Amino acid sequence: MSENSESPERHEIGRTVELSSEPTEVYRILPDTKVVKVGGQSVMDRGRAALYPLVDEIAACAKDHHILIGAGGGTRARHAYAVGLDLELPTGVMARLGGAVPMQNARMLQMLLAKHGGIFILHEDFEKLPLYFMIGGIPVISGMPPHEYWEKPMAGTRIPQNRTDAGVFLAAEALGCDMAYFAKDERGLFTADPKKDPGAEFIPEITVSELMKRDLDDLIIERVVFTYLSRAIHCRAIHVFNGLERGNLTRALNGEHVGTIIRAD
Amino acid sequence: MSKILRGKGIRRTHMQTPLMRESLVDKGVLARSEPDREVRMLPEANIVGVGGGSIMDRGKAAVYPLCDELVECNKHHKMVVGVSGGGRADHTMEVGIDLGLPTGGLAQIVGAVEEQNGAMLQALLSAHGGVWMPRDAFSEIALYLELGSLPIVASMPPYHFWEEPPREGRLPMNGPDVGLYLMAEVLGVKRLIFVKDVDGIYENDPNVDPDARFIPEATSQDLLEGGYPSLLIEPKVLELMPHARNIRDFQIINGLTPGNLTRALDGEHVGTIVRA
């Protein structure tokens, strides 16, 4: 064996690669895909009154766009986390538990979207996305990333930090999309949770560093997404909007600004 | 018992829990979610990571004696054997980077090399209970161990396309060391041992500087801040350690020295011990 291959360590690999190749531009795998998260607690748990109109709108939008739907978890995920915390289960087990609910929600969405081309897909099917789009399908995946038992412990909590917002964002980045879309039940980001604080102010656009400076107690998106956003190569913005308001999804996918846009610096 | 709170019309249907209606992003909610203890799923098991470049790529001279020792140790210890990629993983990265593949794309393809190394180990250990354990069988580890078999697993965490964007460069930050460490942590195993081809961590690369000082014991902080040229372990593991509940230390040993693995599994200090 050669001298150079005696390096099993990642940072060693990093050094080797750094030495032997100039950084090339990162290839965009499927950049026209619109990765859209459908919120769990914010949309799914509201049932038919929220979902039927949204499903109709997704079906209509899918005629003009390649849409990958990522499903959120919601109240049942919160229940599983609450029981899991009480049982003193490790973070990785919590992530495994949390993953089951978005899977249910993705299947529910698939049933509602089936006649419009809704296809339930697993993480393993990610490489078949071009096929689904080519046949006019609307793939629906659990928003949760596939980390499961390998979810990292973090300080202060055993609720997994990578949940469905993170999974949807990472999918968009991997595909080389410029933006990820989050359909929730609020207009976007506010200075506090508008459901609890009527004085909360709406923030139409903000950068990650401005957002970090504000150090808000509550956010509409998982915190880890901001870290990823600031490091991302292609997906440098997310658009969070009210998916309960008819027309917002259509406008957002057409490039209009309807909610809060959070940008990497 | 939990209660279902039916939401009329467009209102949300909730389940009554301490986290109901809460944003899991709220700092107050997060602060309340930390209990004192955590279940250890397999406190009697051990995880042994076999280096890809350091052991497997050396072929028979390194792998045969280590396999003999693994078989012997398996009579006294419950073990899961993880294996990493090595030279072919490096090559995969080289070509992938040249093609401009994104970090998630690199993470998606590099794991296949570990599966090859796993298949090699499994073939060699088959007569002694070596079985390849796919990730989907994770919840069956207890069964594998109870039977006295020697489960072999891929080390990389299964993040695939969902690998986080790295702090710098293009390479995935979560490699085989991170994966095995997380597996050890979630299972709450007794010992985590990384088997390499050097005695442990040195202040300088011993291949370059024969007088390099050996570091028998260090904290994750020492290593992160020490500016050592070769850490032997992915820095991400060292960053994770302070947050870990179960795995507060691991040992890096030289698997080319017969008896080291046996002694490390018995709790002896034969290499470098890294502590949170």
Interface residues (C-beta under 8 A of the other chain):
Chain A: M1 S2 N4 S5 E6 S7 P8 E9 R10 H11 E12 I13 G14 T16 V17 E18 S20 S21 P23 T24 E25 V26 Y27 I29 Q41 D45 R46 G47 A49 A50 T75 R76 R78 H79 Y81 A82 V83 L85 D86 L87 E88 L89 P90 T91 G92 V93 H123 F126 P145 P146 H147 E148 Y149 W150 E151 K152 P153 M154 A155 G156 T157 R158 I159 N162 R163 G167 L170 A171 E173 A174 G176 D193 K195 D217 D218 L219 I220 I221 E222 R223 T227 Y228 R231 A232 I233 H234 L244
Chain B: S2 G7 G9 I10 R11 R12 T13 H14 M15 T17 P18 L19 M20 R21 E22 S23 L24 V25 D26 K27 G28 L30 A31 S33 E34 P35 R37 E38 V39 M41 G51 G52 G53 S54 D57 R58 G59 S84 G85 G86 G87 A89 D90 M93 E94 I97 D98 L99 G100 L101 P102 T103 G104 G105 F138 P157 P158 Y159 H160 F161 W162 E163 E164 P165 P166 R167 G169 R170 L171 P172 M173 G175 P176 D177 G179 L182 M183 E185 V186 G188 K196 D197 S230 L231 L232 I233 E234 P235 K236 L240 P242 H243 A244 R245 N246
